[in-house]
Amino acid sequence: MSKEWEDNGVVPNISHDIYNIFVPDSEATDTHKVTNTQTGQEKYVRVDPGQTTGKAIANGQWECED
């Protein structure tokens, strides 16, 4: 992951969590809260199965912040 972003872990997201109940952990999609280490800005990124948080950030998989 880029040194610019710090992963603060998985956060609840009902749109993913309901689906995740029915699939193995290896197929789960999660939302991670990340913090920009330079500005302090916090964002949420969708991390797909088998993907790292860094790759999700590089792909621009940002979740709605509203």
Buried (B, 14 or more C-beta within 10 A) or exposed (E): BEEEBBBEEBEEBEEBBEEBEEEEEEEBBBBBBBBEEEEEEEBBBBBBEEBEBBBBBBEEBEBEEE
